[in-house]
Amino acid sequence: MIRAEAVDAAEFPDLANQFRVQGVPQTVINAGKGSAVGAIPEGRMLAEIKNALQN
């Protein structure tokens, strides 16, 4: 039950500003409850997702 979307920050600056994009790639989890910037290891991504689900 995961949905993912890719958005080009240069083409959608309002959306990039809304989610405070700091770098590319940036993963936004649950509409901003969690975030990860850059290519991160799988374990760290899992930790970010779990943390976002608790908020």
PDB file of N, CA, C and O in Angstrom:
ATOM      1  N   MET A   1       0.828  -1.178   0.000  1.00  0.00           N
ATOM      2  CA  MET A   1       0.000   0.000   0.000  1.00  0.00           C
ATOM      3  C   MET A   1       0.881   1.253   0.000  1.00  0.00           C
ATOM      4  O   MET A   1       0.761   2.128   0.857  1.00  0.00           O
ATOM      5  N   ILE A   2       1.753   1.300  -0.976  1.00  0.00           N
ATOM      6  CA  ILE A   2       2.646   2.444  -1.124  1.00  0.00           C
ATOM      7  C   ILE A   2       2.359   3.109  -2.455  1.00  0.00           C
ATOM      8  O   ILE A   2       2.201   2.445  -3.479  1.00  0.00           O
ATOM      9  N   ARG A   3       2.293   4.422  -2.423  1.00  0.00           N
ATOM     10  CA  ARG A   3       2.123   5.193  -3.651  1.00  0.00           C
ATOM     11  C   ARG A   3       3.322   6.115  -3.786  1.00  0.00           C
ATOM     12  O   ARG A   3       3.703   6.784  -2.825  1.00  0.00           O
ATOM     13  N   ALA A   4       3.907   6.155  -4.943  1.00  0.00           N
ATOM     14  CA  ALA A   4       5.069   7.013  -5.177  1.00  0.00           C
ATOM     15  C   ALA A   4       4.831   7.861  -6.418  1.00  0.00           C
ATOM     16  O   ALA A   4       4.220   7.413  -7.388  1.00  0.00           O
ATOM     17  N   GLU A   5       5.320   9.077  -6.370  1.00  0.00           N
ATOM     18  CA  GLU A   5       5.241   9.984  -7.516  1.00  0.00           C
ATOM     19  C   GLU A   5       6.582  10.676  -7.655  1.00  0.00           C
ATOM     20  O   GLU A   5       7.228  10.991  -6.656  1.00  0.00           O
ATOM     21  N   ALA A   6       6.998  10.911  -8.873  1.00  0.00           N
ATOM     22  CA  ALA A   6       8.217  11.665  -9.145  1.00  0.00           C
ATOM     23  C   ALA A   6       7.810  13.028  -9.698  1.00  0.00           C
ATOM     24  O   ALA A   6       6.970  13.127 -10.592  1.00  0.00           O
ATOM     25  N   VAL A   7       8.419  14.067  -9.152  1.00  0.00           N
ATOM     26  CA  VAL A   7       8.086  15.432  -9.565  1.00  0.00           C
ATOM     27  C   VAL A   7       9.389  16.174  -9.851  1.00  0.00           C
ATOM     28  O   VAL A   7      10.331  16.102  -9.061  1.00  0.00           O
ATOM     29  N   ASP A   8       9.446  16.875 -10.962  1.00  0.00           N
ATOM     30  CA  ASP A   8      10.597  17.695 -11.305  1.00  0.00           C
ATOM     31  C   ASP A   8      10.447  19.042 -10.589  1.00  0.00           C
ATOM     32  O   ASP A   8       9.549  19.823 -10.903  1.00  0.00           O
ATOM     33  N   ALA A   9      11.331  19.301  -9.632  1.00  0.00           N
ATOM     34  CA  ALA A   9      11.238  20.524  -8.823  1.00  0.00           C
ATOM     35  C   ALA A   9      11.344  21.782  -9.673  1.00  0.00           C
ATOM     36  O   ALA A   9      10.753  22.805  -9.326  1.00  0.00           O
ATOM     37  N   ALA A  10      12.081  21.731 -10.772  1.00  0.00           N
ATOM     38  CA  ALA A  10      12.228  22.900 -11.638  1.00  0.00           C
ATOM     39  C   ALA A  10      10.930  23.208 -12.383  1.00  0.00           C
ATOM     40  O   ALA A  10      10.645  24.367 -12.682  1.00  0.00           O
ATOM     41  N   GLU A  11      10.150  22.182 -12.678  1.00  0.00           N
ATOM     42  CA  GLU A  11       8.891  22.391 -13.385  1.00  0.00           C
ATOM     43  C   GLU A  11       7.728  22.704 -12.452  1.00  0.00           C
ATOM     44  O   GLU A  11       6.713  23.244 -12.892  1.00  0.00           O
ATOM     45  N   PHE A  12       7.863  22.375 -11.179  1.00  0.00           N
ATOM     46  CA  PHE A  12       6.806  22.618 -10.191  1.00  0.00           C
ATOM     47  C   PHE A  12       7.387  23.333  -8.972  1.00  0.00           C
ATOM     48  O   PHE A  12       7.439  22.754  -7.887  1.00  0.00           O
ATOM     49  N   PRO A  13       7.822  24.582  -9.136  1.00  0.00           N
ATOM     50  CA  PRO A  13       8.470  25.298  -8.031  1.00  0.00           C
ATOM     51  C   PRO A  13       7.565  25.502  -6.815  1.00  0.00           C
ATOM     52  O   PRO A  13       8.052  25.509  -5.685  1.00  0.00           O
ATOM     53  N   ASP A  14       6.270  25.668  -7.025  1.00  0.00           N
ATOM     54  CA  ASP A  14       5.365  25.837  -5.882  1.00  0.00           C
ATOM     55  C   ASP A  14       5.343  24.583  -5.021  1.00  0.00           C
ATOM     56  O   ASP A  14       5.343  24.670  -3.793  1.00  0.00           O
ATOM     57  N   LEU A  15       5.324  23.435  -5.652  1.00  0.00           N
ATOM     58  CA  LEU A  15       5.340  22.172  -4.927  1.00  0.00           C
ATOM     59  C   LEU A  15       6.689  21.977  -4.234  1.00  0.00           C
ATOM     60  O   LEU A  15       6.744  21.509  -3.097  1.00  0.00           O
ATOM     61  N   ALA A  16       7.763  22.333  -4.915  1.00  0.00           N
ATOM     62  CA  ALA A  16       9.096  22.245  -4.316  1.00  0.00           C
ATOM     63  C   ALA A  16       9.193  23.140  -3.085  1.00  0.00           C
ATOM     64  O   ALA A  16       9.776  22.744  -2.076  1.00  0.00           O
ATOM     65  N   ASN A  17       8.631  24.334  -3.162  1.00  0.00           N
ATOM     66  CA  ASN A  17       8.625  25.238  -2.010  1.00  0.00           C
ATOM     67  C   ASN A  17       7.757  24.692  -0.883  1.00  0.00           C
ATOM     68  O   ASN A  17       8.131  24.788   0.286  1.00  0.00           O
ATOM     69  N   GLN A  18       6.614  24.126  -1.218  1.00  0.00           N
ATOM     70  CA  GLN A  18       5.694  23.579  -0.213  1.00  0.00           C
ATOM     71  C   GLN A  18       6.390  22.510   0.628  1.00  0.00           C
ATOM     72  O   GLN A  18       6.205  22.455   1.843  1.00  0.00           O
ATOM     73  N   PHE A  19       7.189  21.661  -0.021  1.00  0.00           N
ATOM     74  CA  PHE A  19       7.859  20.581   0.690  1.00  0.00           C
ATOM     75  C   PHE A  19       9.313  20.896   1.015  1.00  0.00           C
ATOM     76  O   PHE A  19      10.074  20.020   1.426  1.00  0.00           O
ATOM     77  N   ARG A  20       9.691  22.167   0.824  1.00  0.00           N
ATOM     78  CA  ARG A  20      11.027  22.667   1.165  1.00  0.00           C
ATOM     79  C   ARG A  20      12.133  21.768   0.609  1.00  0.00           C
ATOM     80  O   ARG A  20      13.004  21.299   1.342  1.00  0.00           O
ATOM     81  N   VAL A  21      12.075  21.547  -0.690  1.00  0.00           N
ATOM     82  CA  VAL A  21      13.078  20.711  -1.349  1.00  0.00           C
ATOM     83  C   VAL A  21      14.452  21.347  -1.159  1.00  0.00           C
ATOM     84  O   VAL A  21      14.666  22.515  -1.481  1.00  0.00           O
ATOM     85  N   GLN A  22      15.375  20.547  -0.630  1.00  0.00           N
ATOM     86  CA  GLN A  22      16.726  21.029  -0.333  1.00  0.00           C
ATOM     87  C   GLN A  22      17.770  20.424  -1.253  1.00  0.00           C
ATOM     88  O   GLN A  22      18.866  20.964  -1.398  1.00  0.00           O
ATOM     89  N   GLY A  23      17.437  19.319  -1.864  1.00  0.00           N
ATOM     90  CA  GLY A  23      18.376  18.635  -2.736  1.00  0.00           C
ATOM     91  C   GLY A  23      17.645  17.596  -3.556  1.00  0.00           C
ATOM     92  O   GLY A  23      16.457  17.338  -3.365  1.00  0.00           O
ATOM     93  N   VAL A  24      18.388  17.009  -4.471  1.00  0.00           N
ATOM     94  CA  VAL A  24      17.786  16.016  -5.345  1.00  0.00           C
ATOM     95  C   VAL A  24      18.629  14.760  -5.276  1.00  0.00           C
ATOM     96  O   VAL A  24      19.849  14.864  -5.402  1.00  0.00           O
ATOM     97  N   PRO A  25      18.073  13.606  -5.088  1.00  0.00           N
ATOM     98  CA  PRO A  25      16.644  13.378  -4.886  1.00  0.00           C
ATOM     99  C   PRO A  25      16.223  13.709  -3.458  1.00  0.00           C
ATOM    100  O   PRO A  25      17.030  13.646  -2.530  1.00  0.00           O
ATOM    101  N   GLN A  26      14.974  14.056  -3.297  1.00  0.00           N
ATOM    102  CA  GLN A  26      14.391  14.250  -1.964  1.00  0.00           C
ATOM    103  C   GLN A  26      13.122  13.419  -1.909  1.00  0.00           C
ATOM    104  O   GLN A  26      12.260  13.512  -2.783  1.00  0.00           O
ATOM    105  N   THR A  27      13.023  12.615  -0.878  1.00  0.00           N
ATOM    106  CA  THR A  27      11.847  11.776  -0.679  1.00  0.00           C
ATOM    107  C   THR A  27      11.013  12.384   0.426  1.00  0.00           C
ATOM    108  O   THR A  27      11.493  12.571   1.544  1.00  0.00           O
ATOM    109  N   VAL A  28       9.753  12.695   0.116  1.00  0.00           N
ATOM    110  CA  VAL A  28       8.821  13.234   1.096  1.00  0.00           C
ATOM    111  C   VAL A  28       7.873  12.099   1.477  1.00  0.00           C
ATOM    112  O   VAL A  28       7.292  11.449   0.608  1.00  0.00           O
ATOM    113  N   ILE A  29       7.723  11.867   2.771  1.00  0.00           N
ATOM    114  CA  ILE A  29       6.934  10.745   3.269  1.00  0.00           C
ATOM    115  C   ILE A  29       5.691  11.271   3.965  1.00  0.00           C
ATOM    116  O   ILE A  29       5.771  12.160   4.813  1.00  0.00           O
ATOM    117  N   ASN A  30       4.535  10.714   3.600  1.00  0.00           N
ATOM    118  CA  ASN A  30       3.243  11.075   4.201  1.00  0.00           C
ATOM    119  C   ASN A  30       3.025  12.577   4.260  1.00  0.00           C
ATOM    120  O   ASN A  30       2.814  13.151   5.329  1.00  0.00           O
ATOM    121  N   ALA A  31       3.079  13.202   3.091  1.00  0.00           N
ATOM    122  CA  ALA A  31       2.790  14.636   2.938  1.00  0.00           C
ATOM    123  C   ALA A  31       3.633  15.515   3.847  1.00  0.00           C
ATOM    124  O   ALA A  31       3.159  16.537   4.344  1.00  0.00           O
ATOM    125  N   GLY A  32       4.887  15.119   4.068  1.00  0.00           N
ATOM    126  CA  GLY A  32       5.804  15.955   4.834  1.00  0.00           C
ATOM    127  C   GLY A  32       6.049  15.523   6.263  1.00  0.00           C
ATOM    128  O   GLY A  32       6.805  16.187   6.973  1.00  0.00           O
ATOM    129  N   LYS A  33       5.446  14.446   6.711  1.00  0.00           N
ATOM    130  CA  LYS A  33       5.699  13.962   8.074  1.00  0.00           C
ATOM    131  C   LYS A  33       7.103  13.394   8.216  1.00  0.00           C
ATOM    132  O   LYS A  33       7.626  13.272   9.323  1.00  0.00           O
ATOM    133  N   GLY A  34       7.700  13.051   7.096  1.00  0.00           N
ATOM    134  CA  GLY A  34       9.074  12.573   7.064  1.00  0.00           C
ATOM    135  C   GLY A  34       9.712  13.000   5.763  1.00  0.00           C
ATOM    136  O   GLY A  34       9.025  13.298   4.786  1.00  0.00           O
ATOM    137  N   SER A  35      11.038  13.027   5.759  1.00  0.00           N
ATOM    138  CA  SER A  35      11.745  13.450   4.559  1.00  0.00           C
ATOM    139  C   SER A  35      13.159  12.893   4.579  1.00  0.00           C
ATOM    140  O   SER A  35      13.750  12.711   5.644  1.00  0.00           O
ATOM    141  N   ALA A  36      13.691  12.625   3.406  1.00  0.00           N
ATOM    142  CA  ALA A  36      15.065  12.168   3.265  1.00  0.00           C
ATOM    143  C   ALA A  36      15.657  12.830   2.033  1.00  0.00           C
ATOM    144  O   ALA A  36      15.061  12.800   0.956  1.00  0.00           O
ATOM    145  N   VAL A  37      16.827  13.425   2.191  1.00  0.00           N
ATOM    146  CA  VAL A  37      17.481  14.119   1.088  1.00  0.00           C
ATOM    147  C   VAL A  37      18.685  13.304   0.631  1.00  0.00           C
ATOM    148  O   VAL A  37      19.498  12.861   1.441  1.00  0.00           O
ATOM    149  N   GLY A  38      18.779  13.117  -0.665  1.00  0.00           N
ATOM    150  CA  GLY A  38      19.904  12.389  -1.240  1.00  0.00           C
ATOM    151  C   GLY A  38      19.616  10.905  -1.341  1.00  0.00           C
ATOM    152  O   GLY A  38      18.565  10.422  -0.922  1.00  0.00           O
ATOM    153  N   ALA A  39      20.571  10.203  -1.903  1.00  0.00           N
ATOM    154  CA  ALA A  39      20.474   8.748  -2.019  1.00  0.00           C
ATOM    155  C   ALA A  39      20.913   8.166  -0.682  1.00  0.00           C
ATOM    156  O   ALA A  39      22.082   8.262  -0.311  1.00  0.00           O
ATOM    157  N   ILE A  40      19.979   7.568   0.032  1.00  0.00           N
ATOM    158  CA  ILE A  40      20.288   7.059   1.370  1.00  0.00           C
ATOM    159  C   ILE A  40      20.169   5.540   1.394  1.00  0.00           C
ATOM    160  O   ILE A  40      19.469   4.957   0.566  1.00  0.00           O
ATOM    161  N   PRO A  41      20.850   4.900   2.339  1.00  0.00           N
ATOM    162  CA  PRO A  41      20.760   3.444   2.457  1.00  0.00           C
ATOM    163  C   PRO A  41      19.346   2.981   2.802  1.00  0.00           C
ATOM    164  O   PRO A  41      18.572   3.707   3.426  1.00  0.00           O
ATOM    165  N   GLU A  42      19.030   1.771   2.386  1.00  0.00           N
ATOM    166  CA  GLU A  42      17.698   1.205   2.597  1.00  0.00           C
ATOM    167  C   GLU A  42      17.284   1.225   4.071  1.00  0.00           C
ATOM    168  O   GLU A  42      16.137   1.545   4.382  1.00  0.00           O
ATOM    169  N   GLY A  43      18.186   0.895   4.964  1.00  0.00           N
ATOM    170  CA  GLY A  43      17.872   0.872   6.395  1.00  0.00           C
ATOM    171  C   GLY A  43      17.466   2.237   6.919  1.00  0.00           C
ATOM    172  O   GLY A  43      16.545   2.352   7.727  1.00  0.00           O
ATOM    173  N   ARG A  44      18.154   3.266   6.459  1.00  0.00           N
ATOM    174  CA  ARG A  44      17.806   4.623   6.901  1.00  0.00           C
ATOM    175  C   ARG A  44      16.449   5.046   6.345  1.00  0.00           C
ATOM    176  O   ARG A  44      15.672   5.708   7.032  1.00  0.00           O
ATOM    177  N   MET A  45      16.166   4.660   5.090  1.00  0.00           N
ATOM    178  CA  MET A  45      14.860   4.985   4.507  1.00  0.00           C
ATOM    179  C   MET A  45      13.747   4.306   5.296  1.00  0.00           C
ATOM    180  O   MET A  45      12.711   4.913   5.567  1.00  0.00           O
ATOM    181  N   LEU A  46      13.961   3.053   5.660  1.00  0.00           N
ATOM    182  CA  LEU A  46      12.970   2.328   6.457  1.00  0.00           C
ATOM    183  C   LEU A  46      12.748   3.026   7.802  1.00  0.00           C
ATOM    184  O   LEU A  46      11.612   3.141   8.263  1.00  0.00           O
ATOM    185  N   ALA A  47      13.821   3.485   8.422  1.00  0.00           N
ATOM    186  CA  ALA A  47      13.704   4.202   9.695  1.00  0.00           C
ATOM    187  C   ALA A  47      12.912   5.500   9.521  1.00  0.00           C
ATOM    188  O   ALA A  47      12.097   5.846  10.376  1.00  0.00           O
ATOM    189  N   GLU A  48      13.148   6.217   8.422  1.00  0.00           N
ATOM    190  CA  GLU A  48      12.413   7.461   8.151  1.00  0.00           C
ATOM    191  C   GLU A  48      10.925   7.175   7.963  1.00  0.00           C
ATOM    192  O   GLU A  48      10.081   7.924   8.455  1.00  0.00           O
ATOM    193  N   ILE A  49      10.605   6.099   7.257  1.00  0.00           N
ATOM    194  CA  ILE A  49       9.204   5.739   7.025  1.00  0.00           C
ATOM    195  C   ILE A  49       8.536   5.375   8.350  1.00  0.00           C
ATOM    196  O   ILE A  49       7.430   5.836   8.632  1.00  0.00           O
ATOM    197  N   LYS A  50       9.192   4.558   9.158  1.00  0.00           N
ATOM    198  CA  LYS A  50       8.625   4.168  10.458  1.00  0.00           C
ATOM    199  C   LYS A  50       8.405   5.391  11.338  1.00  0.00           C
ATOM    200  O   LYS A  50       7.376   5.501  12.005  1.00  0.00           O
ATOM    201  N   ASN A  51       9.360   6.302  11.342  1.00  0.00           N
ATOM    202  CA  ASN A  51       9.239   7.524  12.143  1.00  0.00           C
ATOM    203  C   ASN A  51       8.057   8.366  11.666  1.00  0.00           C
ATOM    204  O   ASN A  51       7.309   8.901  12.485  1.00  0.00           O
ATOM    205  N   ALA A  52       7.883   8.488  10.355  1.00  0.00           N
ATOM    206  CA  ALA A  52       6.779   9.282   9.799  1.00  0.00           C
ATOM    207  C   ALA A  52       5.440   8.665  10.146  1.00  0.00           C
ATOM    208  O   ALA A  52       4.468   9.394  10.348  1.00  0.00           O
ATOM    209  N   LEU A  53       5.356   7.343  10.222  1.00  0.00           N
ATOM    210  CA  LEU A  53       4.111   6.683  10.549  1.00  0.00           C
ATOM    211  C   LEU A  53       3.712   6.904  12.004  1.00  0.00           C
ATOM    212  O   LEU A  53       2.531   6.817  12.341  1.00  0.00           O
ATOM    213  N   GLN A  54       4.677   7.187  12.862  1.00  0.00           N
ATOM    214  CA  GLN A  54       4.390   7.422  14.281  1.00  0.00           C
ATOM    215  C   GLN A  54       3.912   8.840  14.529  1.00  0.00           C
ATOM    216  O   GLN A  54       3.275   9.110  15.547  1.00  0.00           O
ATOM    217  N   ASN A  55       4.210   9.749  13.610  1.00  0.00           N
ATOM    218  CA  ASN A  55       3.814  11.163  13.791  1.00  0.00           C
ATOM    219  C   ASN A  55       2.414  11.412  13.347  1.00  0.00           C
ATOM    220  O   ASN A  55       1.931  12.542  13.432  1.00  0.00           O
TER     221      ASN A  55
END
